[in-house]
Amino acid sequence: MFYFFRFLKHITVSAWKNATPIQAALITAILFAIILILIISVVQAIVPFTYIAI
């Protein structure tokens, strides 16, 4: 789990070091959008199962 967070940090830092500011901002925004969609998807998948279990 922590490897994943270190990986995301590495991608973000590398993008800001090796890309232009506009490209780095775009890459960072896309990463945050993917993470947000992932969190929403996981919640939508888990919540119905918790209602069934109760």
Sine and cosine of phi, psi and omega as CSV:
sin_phi,cos_phi,sin_psi,cos_psi,sin_omega,cos_omega
0.00,0.00,-0.71,0.70,-0.01,-1.00
-0.94,0.34,-0.45,0.89,0.06,-1.00
-0.89,0.46,-0.59,0.81,0.01,-1.00
-0.91,0.42,-0.69,0.72,0.02,-1.00
-0.92,0.39,-0.62,0.79,0.06,-1.00
-0.91,0.42,-0.60,0.80,0.04,-1.00
-0.89,0.45,-0.71,0.71,0.04,-1.00
-0.89,0.45,-0.65,0.76,0.03,-1.00
-0.90,0.44,-0.67,0.74,0.01,-1.00
-0.89,0.46,-0.69,0.73,0.02,-1.00
-0.89,0.47,-0.70,0.71,-0.03,-1.00
-0.91,0.42,-0.73,0.68,-0.01,-1.00
-0.90,0.43,-0.66,0.75,0.01,-1.00
-0.90,0.43,-0.63,0.78,0.02,-1.00
-0.90,0.44,-0.66,0.75,-0.02,-1.00
-0.95,0.31,-0.46,0.89,0.01,-1.00
-0.99,0.15,-0.62,0.79,-0.20,-0.98
-0.96,-0.28,-0.01,1.00,-0.04,-1.00
-0.83,-0.56,0.22,-0.97,0.10,-1.00
-0.94,0.34,0.35,-0.94,-0.03,-1.00
-0.85,0.53,-0.60,0.80,0.00,-1.00
-0.93,0.38,-0.69,0.72,0.03,-1.00
-0.90,0.44,-0.67,0.74,0.00,-1.00
-0.90,0.43,-0.66,0.76,0.03,-1.00
-0.90,0.43,-0.63,0.78,0.02,-1.00
-0.91,0.42,-0.70,0.71,0.02,-1.00
-0.89,0.46,-0.69,0.72,0.01,-1.00
-0.90,0.43,-0.67,0.75,0.01,-1.00
-0.90,0.44,-0.65,0.76,0.03,-1.00
-0.91,0.42,-0.66,0.75,0.04,-1.00
-0.88,0.48,-0.70,0.71,0.02,-1.00
-0.90,0.43,-0.61,0.79,0.03,-1.00
-0.91,0.42,-0.67,0.75,0.03,-1.00
-0.90,0.44,-0.68,0.73,0.02,-1.00
-0.89,0.45,-0.67,0.75,0.02,-1.00
-0.89,0.45,-0.70,0.71,0.04,-1.00
-0.89,0.45,-0.63,0.77,0.02,-1.00
-0.89,0.45,-0.70,0.72,0.01,-1.00
-0.90,0.44,-0.70,0.71,0.01,-1.00
-0.89,0.46,-0.66,0.75,0.00,-1.00
-0.90,0.43,-0.68,0.74,0.01,-1.00
-0.90,0.44,-0.67,0.74,0.01,-1.00
-0.90,0.44,-0.67,0.74,0.01,-1.00
-0.92,0.40,-0.46,0.89,0.02,-1.00
-0.99,0.14,-0.55,0.83,-0.08,-1.00
-0.99,0.11,-0.64,0.77,-0.11,-0.99
-0.86,0.52,-0.73,0.69,0.02,-1.00
-0.87,0.49,-0.58,0.82,0.01,-1.00
-0.93,0.36,-0.52,0.85,0.04,-1.00
-0.94,0.33,-0.57,0.82,0.07,-1.00
-0.92,0.39,-0.60,0.80,0.03,-1.00
-0.92,0.39,-0.64,0.76,-0.04,-1.00
-0.93,0.37,-0.51,0.86,-0.02,-1.00
-0.97,0.23,0.00,0.00,0.00,0.00
